[in-house]
Amino acid sequence: MALNQLNNSGRKVKQLSAQDIHQLTLETLQTYFKLDREGCQYNEQDIWDVVIAASAERETVGTMCDILENSPSANTVRNAIKRCAAD
């Protein structure tokens, strides 16, 4: 996960990659916010990937759905999140 590297003063520091941050964010979201995706074309990770990408890129869910390949539609993402919030 985190890489041990030396900083300018020669001290060891841990550095997280973008993949590390994505994985930690995904795990946290899946732990605290359950999305019921049974029988759906797109799974829970597909939904969260769009939300994480939109947050990281400071874009809308709709824009990220247009940019990402094989992603769910913006309405699919919004409805999944809305149902999660209603529970």
N, CA, C and O of each residue as an XYZ file, in Angstrom:
348
protein
N       0.838     -1.181      0.000
C       0.000      0.000      0.000
C       0.879      1.238      0.000
O       1.279      1.685     -1.075
N       1.195      1.808      1.140
C       2.000      3.020      1.205
C       3.469      2.677      1.009
O       3.956      1.658      1.499
N       4.159      3.538      0.289
C       5.575      3.344      0.039
C       6.380      4.117      1.061
O       6.067      5.269      1.362
N       7.420      3.490      1.597
C       8.334      4.191      2.487
C       9.379      4.875      1.626
O      10.054      4.225      0.828
N       9.514      6.184      1.783
C      10.505      6.948      1.040
C      11.196      7.906      1.990
O      10.703      8.189      3.082
N      12.347      8.401      1.555
C      13.060      9.397      2.337
C      12.688     10.779      1.822
O      12.628     11.013      0.615
N      12.437     11.698      2.762
C      12.162     13.073      2.350
C      13.477     13.842      2.237
O      14.548     13.253      2.383
N      13.410     15.132      1.983
C      14.619     15.946      1.791
C      15.532     15.960      3.001
O      16.743     16.127      2.856
N      14.981     15.790      4.182
C      15.802     15.802      5.394
C      16.289     14.401      5.770
O      16.903     14.219      6.822
N      16.019     13.411      4.914
C      16.494     12.053      5.157
C      15.603     11.228      6.074
O      15.977     10.118      6.451
N      14.440     11.742      6.442
C      13.512     11.003      7.303
C      12.593     10.149      6.452
O      12.203     10.534      5.349
N      12.251      8.974      6.985
C      11.318      8.092      6.283
C       9.906      8.649      6.370
O       9.451      9.053      7.440
N       9.223      8.667      5.242
C       7.828      9.074      5.200
C       7.066      8.060      4.357
O       7.630      7.437      3.457
N       5.796      7.903      4.653
C       4.940      7.011      3.866
C       4.219      7.850      2.829
O       3.751      8.951      3.118
N       4.135      7.319      1.625
C       3.472      8.035      0.549
C       2.398      7.139     -0.055
O       2.673      6.001     -0.435
N       1.182      7.653     -0.142
C       0.076      6.908     -0.726
C      -0.040      7.234     -2.213
O       0.140      8.379     -2.628
N      -0.339      6.223     -2.992
C      -0.589      6.448     -4.418
C      -2.059      6.787     -4.618
O      -2.870      6.647     -3.703
N      -2.393      7.233     -5.820
C      -3.790      7.515     -6.161
C      -4.626      6.244     -6.030
O      -5.774      6.303     -5.588
N      -4.064      5.102     -6.408
C      -4.781      3.827     -6.278
C      -5.035      3.485     -4.818
O      -6.103      2.976     -4.477
N      -4.059      3.760     -3.951
C      -4.245      3.517     -2.516
C      -5.401      4.352     -1.984
O      -6.253      3.849     -1.251
N      -5.428      5.611     -2.348
C      -6.478      6.515     -1.867
C      -7.838      6.083     -2.406
O      -8.828      6.098     -1.676
N      -7.891      5.698     -3.682
C      -9.143      5.222     -4.267
C      -9.641      3.998     -3.515
O     -10.820      3.924     -3.169
N      -8.763      3.039     -3.258
C      -9.159      1.805     -2.582
C      -9.642      2.074     -1.154
O     -10.649      1.511     -0.726
N      -8.937      2.920     -0.426
C      -9.351      3.261      0.938
C     -10.700      3.981      0.948
O     -11.543      3.720      1.807
N     -10.897      4.881     -0.002
C     -12.169      5.599     -0.101
C     -13.302      4.636     -0.436
O     -14.375      4.696      0.164
N     -13.058      3.752     -1.393
C     -14.062      2.759     -1.784
C     -14.440      1.872     -0.602
O     -15.624      1.645     -0.353
N     -13.453      1.375      0.123
C     -13.718      0.512      1.276
C     -14.528      1.246      2.345
O     -15.426      0.667      2.955
N     -14.212      2.506      2.565
C     -14.940      3.291      3.567
C     -16.388      3.506      3.148
O     -17.304      3.332      3.952
N     -16.595      3.885      1.890
C     -17.962      4.086      1.401
C     -18.769      2.794      1.484
O     -19.925      2.815      1.905
N     -18.175      1.675      1.091
C     -18.893      0.396      1.113
C     -19.183     -0.067      2.534
O     -20.153     -0.788      2.765
N     -18.357      0.338      3.483
C     -18.582     -0.032      4.878
C     -19.769      0.723      5.470
O     -20.591      0.138      6.175
N     -19.857      2.005      5.187
C     -20.852      2.845      5.844
C     -22.115      3.116      5.036
O     -23.133      3.521      5.596
N     -22.058      2.898      3.728
C     -23.217      3.166      2.875
C     -23.475      1.958      1.986
O     -22.766      1.734      1.006
N     -24.479      1.193      2.330
C     -24.823     -0.018      1.585
C     -25.758      0.328      0.429
O     -26.810      0.937      0.622
N     -25.362     -0.066     -0.750
C     -26.203      0.125     -1.933
C     -26.783     -1.222     -2.328
O     -26.048     -2.190     -2.522
N     -28.083     -1.280     -2.444
C     -28.743     -2.522     -2.855
C     -28.689     -2.602     -4.378
O     -29.452     -1.924     -5.066
N     -27.793     -3.425     -4.900
C     -27.599     -3.525     -6.342
C     -27.932     -4.921     -6.861
O     -27.553     -5.272     -7.978
N     -28.636     -5.720     -6.060
C     -28.983     -7.077     -6.470
C     -29.839     -7.036     -7.735
O     -30.843     -6.327     -7.801
N     -29.424     -7.804     -8.725
C     -30.169     -7.891     -9.971
C     -29.972     -6.704    -10.897
O     -30.653     -6.597    -11.917
N     -29.054     -5.816    -10.560
C     -28.795     -4.633    -11.383
C     -27.598     -4.866    -12.301
O     -26.717     -5.672    -12.000
N     -27.580     -4.164    -13.398
C     -26.487     -4.294    -14.358
C     -25.161     -3.814    -13.764
O     -24.112     -4.404    -14.025
N     -25.208     -2.757    -12.976
C     -23.997     -2.178    -12.400
C     -23.942     -2.474    -10.904
O     -24.935     -2.318    -10.192
N     -22.774     -2.901    -10.439
C     -22.641     -3.257     -9.032
C     -22.294     -2.037     -8.175
O     -22.160     -0.918     -8.670
N     -22.157     -2.291     -6.895
C     -21.897     -1.217     -5.934
C     -20.602     -0.472     -6.269
O     -20.559      0.756     -6.189
N     -19.561     -1.193     -6.639
C     -18.291     -0.541     -6.958
C     -18.417      0.363     -8.185
O     -17.803      1.429     -8.230
N     -19.198     -0.047     -9.170
C     -19.406      0.793    -10.359
C     -19.992      2.150     -9.974
O     -19.585      3.189    -10.494
N     -20.950      2.120     -9.056
C     -21.593      3.367     -8.604
C     -20.582      4.228     -7.853
O     -20.437      5.417     -8.135
N     -19.883      3.616     -6.890
C     -18.922      4.384     -6.089
C     -17.758      4.887     -6.926
O     -17.232      5.966     -6.653
N     -17.341      4.133     -7.941
C     -16.245      4.598     -8.804
C     -16.596      5.919     -9.474
O     -15.748      6.804     -9.589
N     -17.833      6.053     -9.912
C     -18.270      7.310    -10.534
C     -18.269      8.434     -9.496
O     -17.799      9.537     -9.777
N     -18.785      8.166     -8.317
C     -18.846      9.189     -7.263
C     -17.436      9.621     -6.853
O     -17.175     10.814     -6.695
N     -16.539      8.668     -6.683
C     -15.160      8.986     -6.303
C     -14.478      9.793     -7.406
O     -13.806     10.786     -7.128
N     -14.650      9.369     -8.645
C     -14.031     10.089     -9.765
C     -14.569     11.514     -9.858
O     -13.805     12.456    -10.069
N     -15.875     11.670     -9.701
C     -16.473     13.007     -9.752
C     -15.915     13.895     -8.641
O     -15.640     15.075     -8.859
N     -15.753     13.329     -7.468
C     -15.202     14.094     -6.344
C     -13.747     14.470     -6.593
O     -13.345     15.614     -6.379
N     -12.973     13.510     -7.040
C     -11.542     13.752     -7.263
C     -11.298     14.762     -8.378
O     -10.379     15.577     -8.299
N     -12.120     14.703     -9.403
C     -11.943     15.597    -10.557
C     -12.732     16.899    -10.437
O     -12.640     17.780    -11.292
N     -13.519     17.002     -9.346
C     -14.361     18.178     -9.113
C     -15.292     18.414    -10.294
O     -15.420     19.522    -10.814
N     -15.937     17.319    -10.695
C     -16.887     17.335    -11.807
C     -18.227     16.811    -11.316
O     -18.343     16.321    -10.193
N     -19.219     16.919    -12.156
C     -20.526     16.383    -11.808
C     -20.565     14.889    -12.091
O     -19.750     14.364    -12.850
N     -21.518     14.219    -11.475
C     -21.730     12.798    -11.745
C     -22.041     12.610    -13.225
O     -21.541     11.673    -13.849
N     -22.850     13.479    -13.782
C     -23.204     13.378    -15.193
C     -21.995     13.471    -16.107
O     -21.870     12.703    -17.061
N     -21.117     14.399    -15.819
C     -19.904     14.554    -16.629
C     -19.031     13.310    -16.528
O     -18.507     12.836    -17.536
N     -18.872     12.780    -15.319
C     -18.025     11.599    -15.156
C     -18.634     10.379    -15.839
O     -17.904      9.549    -16.381
N     -19.945     10.259    -15.822
C     -20.590      9.140    -16.518
C     -20.340      9.227    -18.018
O     -20.202      8.202    -18.686
N     -20.282     10.434    -18.545
C     -19.988     10.621    -19.962
C     -18.528     10.315    -20.284
O     -18.225      9.807    -21.364
N     -17.629     10.618    -19.363
C     -16.191     10.444    -19.595
C     -15.750      8.994    -19.407
O     -14.992      8.466    -20.221
N     -16.221      8.348    -18.339
C     -15.765      6.996    -18.002
C     -16.376      5.967    -18.945
O     -17.562      6.033    -19.269
N     -15.559      5.022    -19.378
C     -16.042      3.953    -20.249
C     -16.830      2.926    -19.450
O     -16.485      2.617    -18.309
N     -17.876      2.405    -20.045
C     -18.692      1.342    -19.446
C     -19.237      1.712    -18.072
O     -19.396      0.848    -17.209
N     -19.520      2.980    -17.872
C     -20.046      3.401    -16.570
C     -21.571      3.454    -16.629
O     -22.157      3.530    -17.709
N     -22.203      3.415    -15.461
C     -23.662      3.561    -15.426
C     -24.056      4.972    -15.843
O     -23.218      5.872    -15.898
N     -25.321      5.151    -16.132
C     -25.805      6.489    -16.472
C     -25.846      7.346    -15.209
O     -25.823      6.840    -14.087
N     -25.905      8.636    -15.425
C     -25.979      9.561    -14.286
C     -27.226      9.300    -13.455
O     -27.175      9.373    -12.227
N     -28.344      8.999    -14.105
C     -29.573      8.714    -13.362
C     -29.441      7.448    -12.531
O     -29.961      7.388    -11.417
N     -28.762      6.442    -13.047
C     -28.539      5.207    -12.290
C     -27.745      5.502    -11.028
O     -28.084      5.015     -9.950
N     -26.697      6.293    -11.157
C     -25.861      6.642     -9.999
C     -26.671      7.458     -8.998
O     -26.681      7.159     -7.804
N     -27.348      8.487     -9.490
C     -28.125      9.340     -8.579
C     -29.229      8.569     -7.868
O     -29.454      8.770     -6.675
N     -29.919      7.693     -8.586
C     -30.994      6.905     -7.957
C     -30.445      5.935     -6.921
O     -31.062      5.740     -5.873
N     -29.298      5.325     -7.196
C     -28.695      4.404     -6.212
C     -28.329      5.144     -4.934
O     -28.560      4.645     -3.833
N     -27.760      6.333     -5.081
C     -27.376      7.135     -3.918
C     -28.621      7.628     -3.179
O     -28.661      7.632     -1.949
N     -29.633      8.040     -3.939
C     -30.872      8.522     -3.332
C     -31.538      7.429     -2.511
O     -32.007      7.689     -1.403
N     -31.587      6.198     -3.042
C     -32.179      5.083     -2.279
C     -31.368      4.779     -1.032
O     -31.926      4.430      0.007
N     -30.069      4.910     -1.133
C     -29.199      4.672      0.038
C     -29.483      5.717      1.119
O     -29.549      5.384      2.302
N     -29.648      6.957      0.723
C     -29.890      8.041      1.678
C     -31.262      7.932      2.325
O     -31.459      8.385      3.453
N     -32.214      7.331      1.612
C     -33.577      7.207      2.127
C     -33.694      6.109      3.186
O     -34.627      6.117      3.989
N     -32.767      5.184      3.189
C     -32.832      4.046      4.130
C     -32.441      4.408      5.521
O     -32.450      3.554      6.407
